[in-house]
């Protein structure tokens, strides 16, 4: 009888019509070719992960997938437990968090998505699928229609006063130096002095020499920051060294036209948010998180609650069911 009460208490709650949706282009995205929904879904997962997966699987397309929103809808677990469950579901092959960058003129717009698969997929499948997302053009903002033609002759442009030619000056700072100098604007804990930027410039220039953009460099240095940074220059020197991307082969595909800008998809580490190519984040985790992650798909025991925790949990449920 107690087992039945526990099982029923851990069933995912019914989906509310008021569940918050993400902004257009964001949120949950279901992958194709999934098996039909059945009672056997997620039965091999630990209890907590099965509970969270069952709820996510019934969310509509575009639903908000933030840890905070999921924790609001799943009262049995807090934000930390939900975050750990998402990491375990990533390792089990059910989800990948990605950020998609769309170049539109001089701006780069980032779209954050969580791809979900009821069917567990291996790393090779996820890499191949996300490669198709990389090649898929994104919808751009509608163009402004041209004003209607009139019979009146166009007015000549106003005269611009001639300016004196500026004297020849020394070349400005390199893109690597500028990217380092602007990190403090992205996050004040990463503010560097002029000497610090000059010292780290060769390491940052090596990233750009390997084919990555300044946006990619900035994102890699600012994502998933720890709670405390004692030495910004030391922290950034370590990231520039340990996360140095590999040399990319020369591109063989033609560049997209401005009318159909290309989308760049980076997989985010489900644990810490560090971005990178899909093949560099097997199981959706970066190398440090993969090495320290205590929960794996083949070792569900760490997430199973111990008997004392079950008693406490049932006592809390009884208190919640008492009439006010």
PyMOL commands that set and color helices and strands:
alter all, ss='L'
color gray80, all
select helices_A, chain A and resi 2-9+47-57+67-73+79-91+123-135+175-181+183-186+188-190+194-209+214-222+232-242+258-260+278-280+282-284+287-292+300-303+307-321
alter helices_A, ss='H'
color red, helices_A
select strands_A, chain A and resi 27-30+95-104+107-116+263-268+275-276
alter strands_A, ss='S'
color yellow, strands_A
deselect
rebuild
show_as cartoon
